Amino acid sequence: MTIHEELVSQFEAYLTESKRFEEKGIKASGMRARKALAEIAKLCKERRKEIQEAKSGEDA
């Protein structure tokens, strides 16, 4: 699975868990939503690095 696909998957998980937390008040869903957000932040950094490396490779 590519980083892009993982980002999409984590965002979908975030949306699902956030909705459960907001609508039903399920505290565990709030925790899972926060975990998904943390994973998204990590994946964003990795993806930015990939893009920068690809960009730098083209300039060379």
Order of alpha helices (4+ residues) and beta strands (2+ residues): alpha-alpha
